Amino acid sequence: MKNCLLTHILLLTAISLCFGQKEPQYTQYMYNIGSFNPAYSASVENAELSGLYRAQWIDVPGAPRNIRFGANFPLNNEKMGIGFNVINDELGPVKQTFIDVAYSYQIYVSETTKLSFGIDAGGALFNIDFSEGTFQNPNEPGINNQQELSNFNPTIGAGTFLYDENWYLGLSVPNFLTDVLLNEETATLVTEKMQFNFIGGYVFDIANRTKFKPAFLLNYTDGLPVNVNLSANFLFIDALTVGAAYRFDNAFSGLAGFQISNSLFLGYAYDYNTNGLGEFSGGTHEAILKFYLGRGSGKSNSRDKNKKENWRGKPKQIDSPRFF
């Protein structure tokens, strides 16, 4: 009975993913903005590389697994940036791989506030291996007489990112090309729709070397409930982060992070499901590792010096972690 219920829940989740939200879900979204908003790349102070692994619903066979590699590079003119993402997402017999390249350009909208515009282009490889699953109705169109089905489709997305020294807001659409995920033969399985992502955060100085960092992420896809993510993190001594998050009608999360050095950050999150899956799964584990290139030398380059002058004329510790 338990296995039957788990299979039913997993099937409903797969249908939800296939008929709407294609973007993988992250608990540490505040450290992973470049994966869903191409405008972010121009805002980084130093080139950064990141790797993320997410194992969802431990102990549930065929549960989602996600691996992401991302890179963001600011250009020397301080106005443009480029980004690169490779994401592999698995759910049961379904595998999706996304690859995209992003370009962004930013302008000043006030003395200290910048607005960045970004676009990205790439492709999505969608694969279903029917030999890996047991189907209740194996004679349905798109399943009968097929062992494996693959398709590649282009993706084009765009986003904006408005930010200051201690806050940010972003809006993005990862893919404008809808209804092209699979051909007519399998249209009954997957129908792609646009997803809108709205993110924001603020950094409050509440004590000496202690900061409070609330953030939110909203995902909207036509025909599906709005996915609401709220988080609250505390940063101590510019190195240790501890916090909690809540995904509406889905999960509570605990978060922790440590700035190992000026150039290396490690983050971890654990999700406990508040829906029916909480009874069957061992929760969800997510880890992220970020490398910041060009930090740690104690020397400031020209980009750093300009930033020190631009942010309200106040000195800025160049080698400190980015607080959002």
N, C-alpha and C positions, 0 to 999 in steps of 0.2 A: 504493500500500500504506500509506504514511504517513497520507494523508488518511482512508483507511478506518479505520485504527486510532484516529486522533484522534476521528473521528465516533463510534466505538464507546465510547471513554472518556467523551466528553461525554454520550452517551445514558445510560450507566450512572450518571453523576453526576446527571443530571436525574431519573432514576428514584429515586435515593437521596433527593434533596431532596423529591420529590413524595410519596414514601411515608413520610416521617418528619419530619426536621428542617426546619422552615419558617423558622427564624430565620437571618438572614444571619450570615456568619462574619466575625469581626474579629480582626486581629492585635493592635491597640492597644485591647484590651478594657478595660484598666485605666483608660483615659480615656473610656470609652464605656458605663459601667455603667448609666446611666439608660435606655439603649435596650432593655435586657432585664430590668431590675429596677425596678419602680415605687417601691420603698421608698427608693431613693437620693435622691429629690428633697428630702426633709426634712433630709438630712445636709449639704447644701451650705451654705457660709458666705455666699456671694454668689450672686446670680442669674447663671446662665451660659447661653450660647448656643454651640452647636457644630455644625459641618458636617463631614461625612466623605465621602470618595470612595474607592472600592476598585475597581481594575481587575485582575481575576484572570486568570491564564494568558495573558499577552500573547502575541500571534501565533497563538492558537487561535481560529478563527472561532466566534462564538456563545458565547464564554466568559462567565462571570458578571461583571456590572457592578452596583455597589451605590452608592447615594447616600442619605445620611441627614442630616436636620436634627433637632436636638433642643434643648430648652430646659428648665431646671430653675429654679424660683423658691421660695426659702424665705420663709415668712410671718413677720411681725414678732413673733409670739408665740413663736418659736423652737421650736415643737412640730410644725408642719405645713409641708408643701411641696406644690407642684403641678408636674407635668411634662407635656411635650408632645413627641410624636415623629411624624415623617413619614419613611418608609423606602420607597425604590423599588429593587426587586431584579429583575434581568433575567438569564435564562439561555436562550440560543437563542430559540425562539419563545415562551417562557414569560415573562410579566411579572407581578410581584406588587407591590402598593402597600399598605403598612400605615399606618394612622393611629390614634393612641391618645392619650388624656388620662389622666394618673396623679394620684393623691392619696395622700399618706403622712402618717403621724402617728408621732412618736417619744417615747420615755419614757427616763428614767434607770434603769439596772439596777444601777449603782454610782455612786460619786462622780464618775467620769470616763467611764464607758462608757454609751453610748446604744444603744437598740434601736428600729429604725424598722419600721413595718408599712405596706405599700403595696398599692393595687389600681389597676388600669387597665382602661379600656374603650375600645373603638374598633371598627375594622372592617378587613377585608382584601379588596382587589379583586384577583381572579385572572383573568388573560387569556392565552389561547393563540391566536396567529395562525398557522394551519396553512399559510398561503401563504409563510411565512418558512422553512419546513423541508422537507426531502425525507425521506419516511418509507418504510421498507422494506416495511411492510404498510399501505398507505393505506386499505384496506377494513376495518380494524379498527373495532369499535364506538367511537363518540366522535370518529372522525377522518373517516370517509366522509361526503361531502356537506356538510362544514362548512368554512368559510373562517376563521371566528373564533368564539371561545367566551369569554364573560365571565361572571363570577359574583361577587357581593359577600356576605360573611358577617361577622357580628359576632364580636368577640373580647373575652374577659374574662380578665385575668391577675392575679397577686398575687405578692408577694415580701416578704422580710424582709431587714434590713440591720443588722448588729451591728458597732459600731465604737468605737474609742478614738482617742487622738491619733496613734498610730503603727501601727495595724493595723485590719483590717476583714474581715468574713465576710458573705457574702450567699447567699441561696437564693431562687430564683424559678421560676415557671411562667408563661411569656408568654401561654398560651391554654389555658383549661380546656375550651373547646367543641370537642370532637373529632368527627371523621367528618362534618364539615359543609362541607368546603372546596368540593366540587362536588356536583351533583345525581346522581340514580341513572344518568342517561344516560352520565356520564363517571366514575363511581365506579371504573372499571377503570384510570383514569389517576392519580387522586389520592386518597389516604386519609390524613387528618390524624390525628396522634397527639400526645399531650402531650409537651413537651420540658421537662426539668428542668435548671436552670443553677445551679451551685455555684461561687462565686468567693471568693477570699481573697487577702490580701496583708499584708506587713509592711514597716516602714521601720526600717532599722538605721543609727544614727550611727556611722560607722567612722573618721571623721577630721573635722577642722575644715572645715565647709561641704561635706562629702562624705557622701552617703547611699547605702546599698544597698537596693534595692527589689525583692525577689522577689515574684512573684504567680502565681496559677494560675486557670484556668477549666476546669470540667468540664461537658460537655453530655451529657445522657443522654436517649435516646428508645428506648422499648420496641422491640425487634427490630433495633436498629442498634448497632454498636460504640460504646463510650463515647469521645467526642471529648475528648482531654486536651491542654490548652495550658499550657505552663510558660514563664515569662519571668523575666529577671534584668536590672534596669536600675540604672545608677549615676547619681546626680544630683550634679553639681559646681556649686559656688558658687550654689546655689539657682536655677540657670538652664539649664544644659546637661545633657541626659539622653542617655546612650549605653547600649545594651544589646543583648541577644539573646533569642530565643525559639525554642521547639521545639514543634511540633504532632505528636504521636505518629503515626508511619507516614504522614506527610504532608509536612511542610516544616520547614526551618530559616529563621529570620528575623533580620534586623538591624533595630534600632530606633534612632531618633534624635529628639530633641525640643529645642526652644529656647523659653524664656520670653522672648519678644521685649520685653515690657513687663509691668508688674504686671497688666495687664488682657488680655493676648494671648499665647496659647500655640500653637505650630506643631509638629506631630508627623508623622513619616514612618516607614514600615516597608516593607521589601522581603522577600518570601518566595521561597525557592528550593525547588521541589518535590523531595522525596526519593523519591516514587513514580514510576510510569511517565511521568507528565506532564513531569517535569524534562527529558527528552530533547527534547521538542517545543515547550515554551512558553518565553517569555522572562521567566518569573517573574511575581510579583504585586506591584503597587504600591498602597500605601494611604497617604492623607494625611488629617490631621485638623486643624482650626482651631477653637480655643476662645476665646470672649470672656467675660471675667469682669466683670460690671457692678458698678459701685460701688467698684472698686479704683482706686488711683493718686492719690487726693486727699491721702493722708497724714493724713486725719481718720478717727477711729473713730466708727461709729454705736453705738447702744445695744446692738445684737446683738453687735457686735465686742467691746464692753467686757465684756459678760457672759461671752463665750467666754474672754476673757483671764483672768477670775477662775475659771471653771469648770475649766479644764484644770490640775489639781493646783496652782493658785495661781501658776503660773509665767507670766511675761510671754510673750506670743505676738505675733510679727510679723504684723500683720493683712494687710499687702500682699504677703506672701511667697506663692509658689505652693503650692497644696495638694499635699502630698507623696505622696498616693495617689489 
